[in-house]
Each structure stands twice: as C-alpha cells, then as structure tokens.
Amino acid sequence: MIITDTINQTRETIAQPRREGKTIGIVPTMGALHEGHFSLIRRCRAECDFVVVSIFVNPTQFAPDEDLDKYPGNFEADCRACRDLGVDLIFAPPTAEMYQRENLTWINVEKITDHLCGTSRPDHFRGVCTIVAKLFNIIQPDIAWFGQKDAQQLAVIRRMVADLNMPVDVRSCPTVRETDGLALSSRNDYLNPEQHRQGLCLNQALCRGRELVADGTTDTNIIIEAMRLIIEKQPDAGIDYISIVDNDLLQPIAAIDRPALVALAVRIGPARLIDNIIVEPPAKTV
Ligand code: AMP
C-alpha cells in the first residue's frame, strides 16, 4: 500500500495502473474510519482493480462554529485498517496541498440542497461538491463509492456528476449500524454511554416511521409527529429537522405517494447525528 500526501505524487502513482488498463475506484473519507467506511472499501476492492481511499478533513464543508478543530482522527489506525482491506493507495493531503490559494471556484448544486441539512448547514454541500470534484480531477476514478448514511450528500454528488458530465460511476452502500441500531459515524466518538443510549432514538423514530407506512399511513405530517414524540422523550435530544422528501430532488412531500426519504438530524449533547431510511408507497390493491 502506498501513502501519498501531494497531488503530483498521487497522479504519478495512479498513472501506472491506468496505463495497464486497470479500473480505478475511490472511497472519499474524512478518516476516523469505522465499519461504515470499511463496507465501502470492501465493495470498491471487490469491484475495482486499483483502490484509492482519500483521507481529508475538508475545512470548506464546516461552518466556523462547527467541529472542524475537534474532528476525530487516528491516521495510524486508519492506515492499518486500509492495509488489511487491500487498499492500494491512501491519499492524505494536508489542507495547504488541497487549497493552495484562496479558493474562488465552487460547485453549487441547487434545489437538492434547499432542505434537510442544507437548511442548517448552508455552505456545507458547496464545500462537499467542490472537494469531491477536486478529488475526482486528481484521481480520475472510474467508480466512486458513497454511503446512503449521508443520503443528501449522495443525491447531491450524483446530480453534480450528471449535470457536469463527470466520467465517474457513483455507487452507494447501505448504512452500517451498531447492533443496537445507532448508525455508525465518526462523530459517535463524541458521545458518552448515556448520550449513545439517547442517540438510539434516531433509529427508533425511523423504525416507527417505517412501521406507520407499512400499516398504510401516507400523511407525512402524521408520520413526522409520531417520530417527533419519540425523539422528544430523550432529555438531551434537540431536533434540527425531521423531514420526508421525495427521493430525487429531496423536496418535502405531503403524502408517501412515491419512493420517499425519511431523514432526521438530532443534536445529542456535543454531537449532531443524522440518519435516514427510504420508504416505498403502499402497494396499490386492484
Ligand atoms: P465521512 O468520513 O464521514 O465523510 O464518510 C465517508 C463516506 O463514508 C461517506 O460516503 C459516508 O456516507 C460513508 N459512511 C459514513 N458512515 C457510514 C455508515 N454508517 N454506513 C455506510 N456508509 C457510511
């Protein structure tokens, strides 16, 4: 496994497998790797000849009051895990390498960023799209993997790739959870055991939403209110949003009459946790 921290070294390293006609896959990450990341890396390993993992905590996707300075990281452990998973190249640049001067060029995906995390993190997806586009330009992967855990990010990146005709096949993996249901996240490191216990309310609320849909409830207000009651039982939980949107442009919908994304963001103590599921409209009986 090769580890690079400059763009030039990275391009030189990838030139060889590319010449040999190998398919190049990338899993972009911010490090502090866990089983969620590993699921993406395993898929990439299974479906690509040359596997690149990028580790970069991208400052432009954090607002000034967010957790950039304390974002968890353990580079040695990440490298060991990547080696064990058969990764070929880790690209882990310092910030000054990725942003060599004041950044004046940004990618904004409209509409899909209007709701959900886009409301409370207005510049977040602009930072995400810009760094992912930079990584795509540096690595020029054939395939890139992203997690359904960050459903809005996945939708935004798919749209960016389509609108800008980027020659990358974007693939996704399902959300990996702890056995107790909490979606894995690097930010779970911020939680003490009691906060972790309270964090289970996200998955519990989503399960209740799924159950209501399965029982024939289609009114999204009713589903959202039932979910809210579950979250509000937890003393340290502060709801950022609970939303039900269509699974294409992520616009709020009044009824589950097409595939829908049920998504929520909840603050538990020091962590802002997000989670989501996709639900299908009830099958029509004839
Ligand atoms: P991050 O390091 O948080 O930027 O995440 C890097 C990639 O891992 C993104 O595509 C995430 O959606 C994905 N990811 C993070 N957590 C999970 C999880 N629990 N299950 C599946 N994918 C995940």
Boltz pocket constraint, residues with backbone or C-beta under 6 A from the ligand:
constraints:
  - pocket:
      binder: B
      contacts: [[A, 28], [A, 29], [A, 30], [A, 31], [A, 35], [A, 36], [A, 37], [A, 39], [A, 40], [A, 145], [A, 146], [A, 147], [A, 148], [A, 149], [A, 150], [A, 173], [A, 174], [A, 175], [A, 176], [A, 177], [A, 183], [A, 184], [A, 185], [A, 186]]
      max_distance: 6.0
